[in-house]
Amino acid sequence: MTDFDELKNDLLLPGRYLPEYHKAKGDNDFFACCRSPELASTLTLQPIDRYDGLIDAAIIFSDILVIPQAMGMIVEMLDKKGPHFPDPLKSPADRQYKELLARKVDVAEELDYVYQAITLTRRKLKGRVPLYGFCGAPWTLLCYMVEGGGSKLFVQVKTWIYKYPNESKRLLQKIAELCVEYLALQVKAGAQIVQVFDSWAAELSPASFKEFALPYLRHISSHLPPRLKILQLDTVPMVVFAKGAWYALDDLCDLGYQVVGLDWLQDPAEAVRIVRGRVVLQGNADPGVLYGGRDAITAVVRDMVQGFGGGKQGWIANLGHGVTPFVHPDNLKFFFEEIHHLATTESCLPQTS
């Protein structure tokens, strides 16, 4: 692996809504930014530079949907609408479904721009903070590939898993295998920790989550370390974030990930009780608090810090999901400052009874 500067901070946050993001992005569309290693690196570093000393990690500027693109599907990012697949999967009888299963996907070649961005960013960071790589979870990627974008009802993907469960599982397995290789190559390029985002986990019932999400999250966590060993690379911490799957926290702790991300729908103290020290927890402030004033931010951060047990060890402070539009950067700065302040002054342990 490429030699990098020694890490200076071992203690999170993309900056899509910072004003400097729009200036650097210019007229480039979103995926053009992802495909430009220099621009992706610049966008990755913007929050680190703006909030110098307040953020303890960087996450590479990219998108979970680069894997469907690598598989041969067209994905566009439409202004004010989000991701769009002009030709989503319609049924297992769809010619595209058979082609996707049969196609040999070379993620080393197809996603080389991501690895270049990671290596470039590691060099620019000079050890200031660690760098996260990431991918989308198989279930979430299947949702997009079938629905054609975001959805409120998820009619198409529910049709797939309940009407064509075996065909759905074959595609989920294919995606999971690509995720392993993609994450391994991100580590080879310089990622020091990797996260799997299951953004649409809440759309599954507990039983369906165990059938259509959990096995493929487990495939990633069980196959990535041996793949890194084959590549003669050290293992790195793995994070899983299944948004809305509060019911699966106990199961998620036993998958082999070192960190489990929480959204804001879970009580930190209750999560600590369930986890019983098996993993590190990451989360979980409601991003909506950033629209409130300083008193509201302080209250939410205090509850979060106390819920996780106080102090700066054993958990990773983060929002319970990404920064939402129209958040004022100064409110975000105050959120970070309060975490540093209250994690030092609040030492109340969570209740375990």
C-alpha positions in Angstrom: 0.0 0.0 0.0 1.1 3.6 -0.6 3.0 5.2 2.3 1.1 8.0 4.0 1.9 10.4 6.9 1.4 9.1 10.4 -2.1 9.7 11.8 -2.2 12.7 14.2 -5.8 12.4 15.4 -7.3 9.0 16.3 -10.4 10.1 17.9 -17.3 12.9 11.4 -19.0 14.8 7.9 -19.5 15.6 4.3 -20.0 19.2 3.4 -22.6 19.2 0.6 -24.4 22.1 2.2 -21.5 24.3 2.8 -21.3 27.5 0.7 -17.8 26.6 -0.5 -19.1 23.3 -1.8 -21.2 25.1 -4.4 -18.4 27.3 -5.4 -16.0 24.4 -5.9 -18.6 22.3 -7.7 -19.3 25.1 -10.2 -21.3 23.8 -13.2 -20.2 20.2 -12.7 -23.0 17.8 -12.1 -22.8 15.6 -8.9 -21.4 12.5 -10.5 -18.9 14.5 -12.5 -17.6 15.7 -9.1 -17.4 12.1 -7.9 -15.5 11.1 -11.0 -12.9 13.9 -10.7 -10.3 12.8 -8.1 -9.0 16.3 -7.6 -12.5 17.8 -7.1 -13.7 14.9 -5.0 -10.6 15.4 -2.8 -11.2 19.1 -2.5 -14.9 18.6 -1.5 -13.9 16.0 1.1 -11.5 18.4 2.8 -13.8 21.4 2.9 -15.5 20.4 6.2 -12.1 19.5 7.7 -10.7 22.9 6.9 -13.8 24.9 7.9 -14.2 23.1 11.2 -10.5 22.6 11.9 -9.9 20.8 15.2 -13.6 20.1 15.7 -14.1 17.1 13.3 -12.2 13.9 14.0 -12.5 12.1 10.6 -13.1 12.8 6.9 -15.4 10.8 4.7 -14.5 10.6 1.0 -16.8 12.5 -1.3 -18.6 9.9 -3.4 -22.0 8.2 -3.6 -23.4 4.8 -2.8 -24.8 4.5 -6.3 -21.4 4.2 -8.0 -21.8 0.4 -7.7 -24.9 0.2 -9.8 -23.1 2.5 -12.3 -20.2 0.1 -12.3 -22.6 -2.7 -12.9 -23.7 -1.0 -16.1 -26.8 0.9 -15.0 -27.3 4.6 -15.8 -27.7 6.8 -12.8 -28.3 10.5 -12.9 -28.5 13.1 -10.1 -31.4 15.4 -10.9 -31.4 18.9 -9.4 -33.9 19.2 -6.5 -35.0 15.6 -7.0 -32.1 13.3 -6.3 -30.9 10.1 -7.9 -32.7 8.8 -11.0 -32.4 5.6 -12.9 -33.9 6.1 -16.4 -34.1 2.3 -17.0 -34.7 0.6 -13.6 -35.1 -3.2 -13.2 -38.7 -4.2 -13.9 -38.8 -7.9 -13.3 -36.5 -11.0 -13.3 -37.8 -11.5 -16.9 -36.2 -8.2 -17.8 -33.2 -8.7 -20.1 -31.3 -6.2 -18.0 -31.6 -8.4 -14.9 -30.0 -11.4 -16.7 -27.3 -9.1 -18.0 -26.5 -7.7 -14.6 -26.2 -11.2 -13.1 -24.0 -12.5 -16.0 -21.8 -9.4 -16.3 -18.3 -9.7 -14.8 -17.8 -6.3 -13.1 -14.3 -5.0 -12.7 -14.7 -2.6 -9.8 -10.9 -2.0 -9.9 -11.2 -0.4 -13.3 -14.8 1.0 -13.2 -14.3 2.8 -9.9 -10.7 3.7 -10.2 -11.6 7.4 -9.8 -12.7 6.7 -6.2 -9.5 5.1 -5.3 -7.5 7.9 -6.9 -9.5 10.4 -4.8 -8.9 8.4 -1.6 -5.1 8.3 -2.2 -5.0 12.0 -3.1 -7.0 12.9 0.0 -4.9 10.8 2.3 -1.8 12.7 1.1 -3.5 16.1 1.5 -4.7 15.2 5.0 -1.1 14.5 6.2 -2.4 12.5 9.1 -4.6 15.2 10.5 -7.6 12.9 10.8 -8.5 9.4 9.5 -10.4 8.9 6.3 -13.6 6.9 5.9 -14.4 5.0 2.8 -17.9 3.6 2.3 -20.4 1.7 0.2 -24.2 1.3 0.1 -25.6 -1.9 1.6 -27.0 -4.5 -0.9 -30.7 -4.0 0.2 -30.5 -0.2 -0.2 -28.8 -0.5 -3.6 -31.5 -3.0 -4.7 -34.2 -0.5 -3.7 -32.7 2.2 -6.0 -32.1 -0.2 -8.9 -35.7 -1.4 -8.8 -37.5 1.8 -7.8 -35.5 4.0 -10.1 -34.8 6.5 -7.4 -36.1 7.4 -4.0 -39.6 6.3 -3.0 -42.3 6.7 -0.4 -44.1 3.4 -0.8 -41.4 1.1 -2.3 -44.0 -0.7 -4.3 -41.5 -2.1 -6.9 -38.9 -3.5 -4.5 -41.6 -4.9 -2.2 -43.0 -6.6 -5.3 -39.6 -8.1 -6.0 -38.8 -9.5 -2.6 -42.3 -11.0 -2.0 -43.0 -12.1 -5.5 -39.5 -13.0 -6.6 -37.6 -13.7 -3.4 -35.0 -16.1 -4.9 -34.2 -13.8 -7.9 -33.9 -10.9 -5.4 -31.5 -12.8 -3.3 -29.3 -13.7 -6.3 -29.0 -10.0 -7.1 -28.4 -9.1 -3.5 -25.6 -11.6 -3.3 -24.0 -10.2 -6.5 -24.1 -6.7 -5.0 -22.6 -7.9 -1.7 -19.7 -9.6 -3.5 -19.0 -6.3 -5.4 -19.2 -4.4 -2.1 -16.5 -6.5 -0.6 -14.1 -5.9 -3.5 -14.9 -2.2 -3.6 -14.2 -1.7 0.1 -11.0 -3.7 -0.1 -9.7 -1.5 -2.9 -10.7 1.6 -1.0 -8.6 0.3 1.9 -5.7 -0.4 -0.5 -6.0 3.2 -1.8 -5.8 4.6 1.8 -9.2 4.4 3.5 -8.6 3.8 7.3 -12.1 2.9 8.2 -15.1 1.8 6.1 -18.8 2.2 6.5 -21.8 0.3 5.0 -24.9 2.5 4.6 -28.2 0.7 4.7 -30.3 3.9 4.2 -33.6 2.1 3.4 -33.4 -0.6 6.2 -36.5 0.9 7.8 -38.6 -0.2 4.9 -38.2 -3.9 5.9 -40.1 -5.6 8.7 -37.9 -7.4 11.3 -38.5 -10.7 9.6 -37.8 -9.3 6.2 -34.7 -7.6 7.4 -33.3 -10.9 8.6 -34.0 -12.4 5.2 -33.1 -9.7 2.7 -30.6 -7.4 4.5 -28.8 -9.1 7.4 -27.3 -12.0 5.4 -25.7 -9.6 2.9 -24.4 -7.2 5.6 -22.9 -10.3 7.2 -21.3 -11.4 3.9 -19.5 -8.0 3.7 -18.2 -8.1 7.2 -17.1 -11.7 7.1 -15.4 -11.6 3.6 -13.7 -8.2 3.8 -11.0 -9.1 6.3 -9.8 -12.2 4.5 -9.9 -10.3 1.2 -7.6 -7.6 2.8 -5.3 -10.4 4.0 -5.0 -11.7 0.5 -4.1 -8.2 -0.7 -1.5 -8.1 2.1 -3.3 -5.3 3.8 -4.1 -4.7 7.5 -7.7 -5.0 8.5 -9.5 -1.7 9.3 -12.5 -1.0 11.5 -15.9 -1.6 9.8 -19.0 0.4 10.5 -22.6 -0.6 9.7 -25.4 1.9 9.7 -28.9 0.5 9.2 -31.2 3.5 9.3 -34.5 2.9 11.0 -33.7 -0.7 11.9 -33.8 -0.1 15.7 -35.3 -3.6 16.1 -32.1 -5.2 14.7 -29.5 -3.6 17.0 -28.8 -6.8 18.8 -28.3 -8.7 15.6 -26.2 -6.0 14.1 -23.8 -6.2 17.0 -23.1 -9.9 16.2 -22.2 -9.4 12.5 -18.5 -8.7 12.9 -18.6 -5.0 12.5 -16.6 -3.0 15.1 -18.9 0.0 15.0 -22.7 0.2 14.7 -24.2 3.5 13.7 -27.5 4.7 15.3 -30.0 7.1 13.9 -31.9 9.5 16.1 -34.9 7.2 16.7 -32.8 5.1 19.2 -32.2 6.1 22.8 -28.5 6.0 23.4 -28.8 4.7 27.0 -31.1 1.9 25.8 -28.7 1.1 22.9 -25.8 0.9 25.4 -27.8 -1.6 27.5 -28.5 -3.7 24.4 -25.0 -3.6 23.0 -23.3 -4.7 26.3 -19.8 -3.6 25.1 -19.8 -5.8 22.0 -19.3 -2.8 19.6 -18.5 0.9 19.6 -21.6 3.0 18.9 -21.7 5.9 16.5 -24.4 8.6 16.5 -27.0 9.8 17.0 -28.3 13.4 17.2 -31.4 14.4 15.3 -30.1 16.5 12.3 -33.2 18.6 12.6 -31.9 20.1 15.8 -29.5 22.1 13.7 -32.5 24.2 12.6 -33.0 25.2 16.2 -31.2 27.6 18.4 -28.2 27.1 20.6 -30.2 26.1 23.6 -31.9 23.3 21.6 -28.5 22.0 20.3 -27.0 22.1 23.8 -29.9 20.0 25.2 -29.7 17.4 22.4 -25.9 17.1 22.7 -26.1 16.8 26.5 -28.7 14.0 26.2 -26.6 12.2 23.7 -23.4 12.5 25.7 -25.0 11.4 28.9 -26.8 8.5 27.1 -23.6 7.2 25.8 -22.0 7.4 29.2 -20.2 10.7 29.2 -16.5 11.2 28.4 -14.7 10.9 25.1 -14.0 7.1 25.0 -16.1 4.2 23.7 -18.4 6.0 21.3 -18.2 8.2 18.2 -20.3 11.4 18.2 -22.2 12.0 15.0 -25.5 13.1 13.7 -28.1 10.3 13.4 -28.0 10.8 9.6 -26.5 13.4 7.1 -26.7 17.1 7.3 -30.0 18.3 5.8 -30.5 21.3 3.4 -30.5 24.9 4.6 -28.6 24.2 7.8 -26.5 27.3 8.8 -22.8 26.3 9.0 -22.5 28.2 12.3 -25.1 26.0 13.9 -23.1 23.0 12.8 -20.0 24.5 14.3 -21.7 25.1 17.6 -22.9 21.4 17.5 -19.3 20.3 17.2 -18.1 22.7 19.9 -20.8 21.5 22.3 -19.8 17.8 21.8 -16.2 18.7 22.7 -17.3 20.8 25.7 -19.9 18.5 27.1 -18.0 15.3 26.5 -15.3 16.8 28.8 -17.7 18.1 31.5 -20.5 15.5 31.5 -19.6 12.3 33.2 -23.0 10.9 33.9 -23.3 7.2 33.2 -26.4 5.9 31.4 -28.9 3.9 33.4 -28.7 0.1 32.7 -31.7 -1.1 34.7 
